Amino acid sequence: MDSRVTIITGPIGSGKSTACEYLANKNFKTIDLDQISNEILQSKDSLPFLKEEFSNCVKGNTVDRQLLADIVFTNSEKLRLLENFLHPLVTERVLVVIQETKEHLFIEASAPKNISKLYPTVVIFADEQTRRNRLKKRGMSLTDIDNRIKTQQDESWWKSLGLVIENTSVKELQAQLDNFFDSKNE
């Protein structure tokens, strides 16, 4: 395990992005695997795959990500197909970033499947109702929230991935992140 790398993960709406934003503001390097996935999906190299497997999601030479999400979060076979296409490409990009980064790197991963086995992992966690409320505030529809939560693992799986930080408030989350790093630096 490369101790310069830490995975920040947790179920949708748990506060991963909030945690990574806080870390970035403390001058740590962070990357978001969802952002990398979206860049890959929007690239011209992905068009042949998308046109073949998700043709109704391609408008001109761009992918309608919401339509794609509506499909993959209601069809586990289509989700697996998309993940099998994206994950190797995302992994390739992440390995380049890791090799080029000298300082500590935090990787935000919403679907940590195998990466959490490779690096120390911090799980940001909040109860489902809190997460649902946060997602509603983001403007997500109840159907989209339900579909995404259904595709994710249960609470015990998330909590088995690494150190769990309960996210009950932004202030508490920041304090727990600070405590985590203070204990690592002792």
N, C-alpha and C positions, 0 to 999 in steps of 0.2 A: 504494500500500500504506500502510495505517495502521500506523505504527511503534509505536503504543501497544498493539497487539494481537499476541500470539504464539500460534500453534497448537501444542499439545502432542499428538502422535499417535504411533502405533506399532501393531504387531499385538497381538492379544489376549494378555494375560499379560506384556507387555513392561515394564510399570511406569509407565504413564501416570498412573494414579491416585496412585501413590506419589510421583511427581514433582510433581503438582499439590497434593497434601497438604503436601509440603515447602514449596512456594511459598506456599501459603495460610498456613502457620505463620510465614513470613517477611513476612507482612502484604501479600502481593500478592492482588489480586482474581482468583478463578478461577471458571469455570463449566464444567459437564460436559454435553456434548450428549446423552449417553445419559440423563442425569437429565431433561433437558428433553423428550426423546422419550418417556420413561416418563410424565411429567406429562401430555403431550398424549394419549398412549394411554389414560390413566386418566380423561381429561376426558369429560364428557357430549357434547361436540361431536364426539368421535371415534366414538361409538357407532353412528351410522348406517353409516359406512364399515365398521367392524369387523363389525357384524351382517350386512352384505351380503357382504363378502369373506372373513371369518374367523368365521363364525357359531358354529362349535363351540368357539371360544376365549372367547366371551362368556358369563359366568355371572351372571345377574341384570343388573346395570348395570356390571359390572367385567370387565376382560379378564384372562384367565389368561395371564400373560406367558410362563411356561415353556412352555405348550402352543403359544403363538404362536411362540416361539423354535424349538421343535421343528419346526414347519412351515416357517418361512422359511429356516432353516439347512439344510434338506434339499431345498428346492424354489426354484431360482433365479428362476423366474417370480413366485412369491409374494413372495420377498424384494424383487424389483424393484417389485412392486405396492405393498408396504408403504413402501419407500423413497420412491417417487413421491408417496405421500400425506404422509409425515412430513417430508421434507426442506424443502419450501417453508414449512411451519409452523415448523419449527425455525429456519430462516434468518430468518424474520420476527421471532421472539423474540430471536435473537442480535443482530440489527441494533438492536433497541431497547436491549438491554443495552449494546452498544458506544456508542450515542449518549448514554446516561445515565452512562457511566463516564468519569471524567476521568483516573484513574491507569492504569497498565499493566494490561492484562487478559490472562489466560491462558485459552485455550479448549481443554479436553480433548475431542478428537475421535477416536472409534474408527473412524469411516468418513469420512475427510477429503475424499473425492472432489473437490469443487470449492473448498472453503474454503481448502485449502492453497495454492491459486493466488492467493488474495487477500491473504494475510498471511504474514509470516515464519513458518517452520515448524521446529520442533524434533522430531525423530523419536527416541523412546526405543526402543531395540532390544535384544533378547536372542535368543539362538539358540533354535530350536524346542523342543529338549528341556528347556531351562530354563523356557520358557514353559509347556510341558505340565505340568512338575512344579509350578509355581506354581498353575496352574489346578486340578490335582488337590487341592492343599492347600486351595483355596477350596471344595472339595466338589463340583466339577463332575464329571459322569460322563465316562468315556472317549469314549462316543458323542457327547456334546454337544461335547466338546473337538474331536474329529475333524471334526464337522460345521461348527463355527465356523471352524476353521483352513482347511478346504477352500474356504470362501467368500471368504477374504481373498487379497489380492494376494501375489505372491512377494517375496522379500527385496530384490531389486534395485529393484523398484517403490517399496517403502517408503523405501529409502535414497536414492532420487532426489528425495524431497519437500523435503529441507532438511538442516539441520545434524543429524548423527546422533550421539546419545549412547548408547554401549554401556552397558547396565545389567547389570553382573556382580554387583553387591551394592548394598545401600541406601547404604552409606557412600560407595562410588565414585560412585554416581548423584548424590548430594548434592554431592560435590566437583566433579563435572563441571558440574552446574547452577550452582554458585557461580562456577566459572571462566568459564562462558558469560556470566554477568551482569557479572562484573568486567571482561571484555574489551569488553562493550557500553558500559560506563560510562567507559571510558578516553578 
